[in-house]
Amino acid sequence: MKHVILGAGPAGVIAAETIRKHAPGDEIVIVGDEPEVPYSRMAIPYLLMGKVGETGTHLRHGADHYAGLRIALRRGRALEVDTAGRTVRLDDGHKLPYDRLLVATGSSPVMPPVPGIHTSGVHTCWTLADARAILALAQPGARVLQMGAGFIGCIIMEALASRGVQLSVVEMGDRMVPRMMGPAAGTMIRRWCETKGVQVHTAARVEAIEAHAPLRVRLSTGAHLEADLVINATGVRPNIGFLESSGIRCLVGVLTDEHLQTNVEGVYAAGDCAEAFDKVSGRTIVSAIQPNAAEQARVAALNMVGQRTELRGVTQINVLDTLGLISASFGLWQGVPGGEHVELTDTDACRHLSLQFSGSRLVGCNAVGWTEHVGVMRGLVEGQVTLTDEWKQRLLADPTQLVPAYLACAQDAARAAPAR
């Protein structure tokens, strides 16, 4: 049996190692499109902060790790998948045959249609090559403008701020992290960043980047900013274009079933390019966080070697450290039609808590500065714990009672569950 894995990120590596563990005689090939050993993009901010060197971003250490597991690493980019002939055509013209295929190609930065976006001095922060360029330019005192203040953007902002640069952030939304936080929470994070010396422009977009020295950036507000470095962190999208004529069904990402198999037998998907079922919202989503990628890779790999295994589902989970302020978002944080909600805000202490209910269940929440509730929020939302009417009313009256509510209701559910 020959397994071909497209993508050399965490999902690809975990899948390959899982296959090897359960199928010691099978052939495994990982195809990656960068001239690097497999590494974690999530470690790049730590590289920029100086907390790790480049080897610290590597997913596995030891020169012979992959060779020792008889996992072949091949450089190339997939251009086309022939599902009838079971081959993948690479950018070097070679056709790679497979018996089982895993699409774990991840995502790539969105390039907004801004004049000057490809000017020297404008970079994404997505690859090790990007990191090397940023390290050279983001010296103490340098003027850095970042486009985008979403989840990934805030992580990059944290790394840039640690380098002592003069940092400005431009976000199209009316608040920071608008896809993760409601108005009160997102505005609170903005104010926190401003107290830390970051200049934040919300409800604004970059209209042009002029190639001067320094760069001159024009905003939709009419403002003009000078920058030695511009970072594009306006979002990412799944790398699925090469599947267009394959017959593999894609929506936002590669659509998968509970076994991570696509509509084509023998073809699976995992990680940031995969679209899987979210049991909280009741629909399929792309949830681009590393824990989901790891679990999807494990489940896909087991099914690829014939061990029928189901994914328990994915949820939308984000925990963010923004210049020392911890925030969290779980599930349907924006609420559901007809649902109830409660908010508690302490502006002076920079603390905010928002809970969203659907019937007897907590289906989403936002938290800023209330770190003690992060674990139980995830447990209530992801575990779909049924709240008694008494505990739901207590939470509506005082949302800080999450811990005792979880302990009471989750334990009641465990006691009521039939013995196996």
Secondary structure by P-SEA (a helix, b strand, c coil): cbbbbccccaaaaaaaaaaaaacccbbbbbbbccccccccccaaaaaaacccccccccccccccccccccbbbbbbbbccccccccbbbccccbbbbbcbbbccbbbbbbbccccccccccccccccaaaaaaaaaccccccbbbbccccaaaaaaaaaaaaaccbbbbbbcccccccccccaaaaaaaaaaaaaabbbbbcccccccccccccbbbbccccbbbbbcbbbbcccccccccccccccccccccccccccccccccccccccccbbbbccccccccccccaaaaaaaaaaaaaaaaccccccccccbbbbbbcccbbbbbcccccccccccbbbbbbccccbbbbbbbcccccccccccccccaaaaaaaaacccccccaaaaaaaaacccaaaaaaaaaaaaaaaacccc
